[in-house]
Amino acid sequence: MNEDRRTAFEALWREEYARVFRTAVLITGDRQEAADVTQEAFARAYERWRTVSRTDRPGAWVQRVAVNLALTWRRRQRLRGREIALHPASVAAEPDLPDPELFAALRALPPQQRAAVVLLHWADLSIEETARILAKPTGTVKALTSQGLAGLRRSLAETAERASP
C-alpha cells in the first residue's frame, strides 16, 4: 500500500473506530468481542482498500462489516446457549455507552431488533442506511425498530417498578 493510501486508511480508522466499536459493543454486549469485531472489520477494509476507498462512504462499509460480524457472533452465542456476563460497573465508566439499565435492556432484545435500534439511535444512521447494513427492506427496519423500542420501554418500566418502594 503506498503512502497516500496508508494515510487515507489511517484517517478512516481514526474517524470511524470509536463509532464502529461502540456499535459492536451495543450489539454483542461484550467489550472484548466488540474489539475483535471492530479489528476484523478494519482488517477486511485494509485488505480490500482499493475497492473500499472508492465507495461513497468507506466508514459505512466498515460499519456494515462490523454489524454483520457482531450479529454472527450473537447467533453463535445463542446457539451455544452461552451469554457472556457483563459487569454494569464497567459499562457505566464508558462515557459513550448508555447507562447500565438501558444497556441491560438493550442486551435482552433479539439481535435484529437490537441492531436496528443501535444503528438508528446510537450510530445515527438513516432508515435507508440501516436497511442496507442489515440487508432488509426499510419497512422491516421500521418494524424491527418499533418492536425494539417497545421492548426497551417494557424492560425499563419493569426495572423502574422493581426499584420503586
C-alpha positions as CSV (number, residue, x, y, z in Angstrom):
1,M,0.0,0.0,0.0
2,N,1.5,3.3,-1.0
3,E,1.8,6.2,1.4
4,D,-1.3,8.1,0.2
5,R,-3.4,5.0,0.6
6,R,-2.0,4.3,4.0
7,T,-2.7,7.9,5.1
8,A,-6.3,7.6,3.8
9,F,-6.9,4.3,5.6
10,E,-5.4,5.7,8.9
11,A,-7.7,8.7,8.6
12,L,-10.7,6.4,8.2
13,W,-9.6,4.4,11.2
14,R,-9.2,7.5,13.4
15,E,-12.5,8.9,12.3
16,E,-14.6,5.8,12.5
17,Y,-13.0,3.4,15.1
18,A,-14.9,4.7,18.1
19,R,-18.3,4.7,16.3
20,V,-17.8,1.2,14.9
21,F,-16.6,-0.1,18.3
22,R,-19.5,1.5,20.2
23,T,-21.9,-0.1,17.7
24,A,-20.2,-3.5,18.1
25,V,-20.3,-3.3,21.9
26,L,-24.0,-2.5,21.9
27,I,-24.8,-5.4,19.5
28,T,-22.6,-8.0,21.1
29,G,-22.9,-6.9,24.7
30,D,-19.3,-7.9,25.2
31,R,-16.4,-5.4,25.0
32,Q,-13.7,-7.9,24.1
33,E,-15.8,-9.4,21.3
34,A,-16.6,-5.9,20.1
35,A,-12.9,-5.1,20.0
36,D,-12.3,-8.3,17.9
37,V,-15.2,-7.5,15.6
38,T,-14.0,-3.9,15.1
39,Q,-10.5,-5.0,14.4
40,E,-11.7,-7.7,11.9
41,A,-13.9,-5.2,10.1
42,F,-11.0,-2.7,9.7
43,A,-8.6,-5.6,8.7
44,R,-11.1,-6.5,5.9
45,A,-11.3,-2.9,4.8
46,Y,-7.5,-2.7,4.7
47,E,-7.3,-5.9,2.6
48,R,-9.9,-4.5,0.2
49,W,-8.8,-0.9,0.4
50,R,-8.7,-0.4,-3.4
51,T,-12.5,-1.2,-3.5
52,V,-13.5,0.2,-0.1
53,S,-11.8,3.6,-0.8
54,R,-13.8,4.1,-3.9
55,T,-17.2,3.7,-2.1
56,D,-19.1,6.9,-1.3
57,R,-18.8,6.2,2.4
58,P,-15.9,3.9,3.4
59,G,-17.0,4.2,7.1
60,A,-20.4,2.8,6.3
61,W,-18.7,-0.2,4.6
62,V,-16.7,-0.9,7.7
63,Q,-19.8,-0.4,9.9
64,R,-21.7,-2.9,7.8
65,V,-19.0,-5.5,8.1
66,A,-18.8,-4.9,11.9
67,V,-22.6,-5.3,12.3
68,N,-22.6,-8.5,10.2
69,L,-19.7,-9.9,12.3
70,A,-21.4,-8.9,15.5
71,L,-24.7,-10.4,14.5
72,T,-23.0,-13.6,13.5
73,W,-21.3,-13.7,16.9
74,R,-24.6,-13.2,18.7
75,R,-26.2,-16.1,16.7
76,R,-23.3,-18.4,17.6
77,Q,-23.6,-17.4,21.3
78,R,-27.4,-18.1,21.2
79,L,-26.8,-21.4,19.5
80,R,-24.3,-22.4,22.1
81,G,-26.6,-21.3,24.9
82,R,-23.9,-19.1,26.5
83,E,-24.3,-15.5,27.3
84,I,-21.2,-13.6,28.5
85,A,-22.0,-11.7,31.6
86,L,-21.1,-8.0,31.5
87,H,-20.5,-6.1,34.8
88,P,-22.7,-3.0,34.8
89,A,-20.0,-1.0,36.7
90,S,-17.6,-1.3,33.8
91,V,-20.3,-0.2,31.4
92,A,-21.1,2.9,33.5
93,A,-17.5,4.0,33.2
94,E,-17.7,4.3,29.4
95,P,-18.9,7.8,28.5
96,D,-20.3,6.8,25.1
97,L,-22.4,3.9,26.3
98,P,-25.9,4.1,27.8
99,D,-26.5,3.7,31.5
100,P,-26.4,0.1,32.9
101,E,-30.2,-0.4,33.0
102,L,-30.6,0.7,29.4
103,F,-27.6,-1.4,28.3
104,A,-29.1,-4.5,30.1
105,A,-32.5,-3.8,28.4
106,L,-30.7,-3.4,25.1
107,R,-28.8,-6.7,25.5
108,A,-32.1,-8.5,26.2
109,L,-33.5,-7.6,22.8
110,P,-33.4,-10.1,19.9
111,P,-30.3,-9.4,17.7
112,Q,-32.1,-7.9,14.7
113,Q,-34.1,-5.5,16.9
114,R,-31.0,-4.6,18.8
115,A,-29.1,-3.9,15.6
116,A,-31.8,-1.8,14.2
117,V,-32.2,0.3,17.4
118,V,-28.4,0.7,17.8
119,L,-27.8,1.7,14.2
120,L,-30.6,4.2,14.1
121,H,-30.3,5.7,17.6
122,W,-26.6,5.4,18.6
123,A,-24.8,5.2,15.2
124,D,-27.2,8.0,13.9
125,L,-27.8,6.2,10.6
126,S,-30.9,6.8,8.5
127,I,-33.5,4.1,7.9
128,E,-32.1,3.6,4.4
129,E,-28.5,3.2,5.6
130,T,-29.7,0.8,8.4
131,A,-31.7,-1.2,5.8
132,R,-28.6,-1.5,3.6
133,I,-26.4,-2.7,6.5
134,L,-28.9,-5.2,7.7
135,A,-29.8,-6.2,4.2
136,K,-33.5,-5.7,5.0
137,P,-36.3,-3.7,3.4
138,T,-36.9,-0.3,5.0
139,G,-40.3,-1.4,6.2
140,T,-38.7,-4.3,8.1
141,V,-36.2,-2.0,9.7
142,K,-39.0,0.3,10.8
143,A,-40.9,-2.7,12.3
144,L,-37.7,-4.0,14.0
145,T,-37.0,-0.6,15.4
146,S,-40.6,-0.2,16.7
147,Q,-40.5,-3.6,18.3
148,G,-37.1,-3.0,19.8
149,L,-38.1,0.4,21.3
150,A,-41.3,-1.2,22.7
151,G,-39.2,-3.9,24.2
152,L,-36.9,-1.4,25.7
153,R,-39.8,0.6,27.2
154,R,-41.3,-2.6,28.7
155,S,-37.9,-3.7,30.2
156,L,-37.1,-0.2,31.6
157,A,-40.6,0.1,33.1
158,E,-40.2,-3.3,34.8
159,T,-36.8,-2.2,36.1
160,A,-38.3,1.0,37.5
161,E,-41.2,-0.9,39.1
162,R,-38.7,-3.3,40.9
163,A,-36.6,-0.3,42.1
164,S,-39.5,1.7,43.5
165,P,-40.6,1.1,47.1
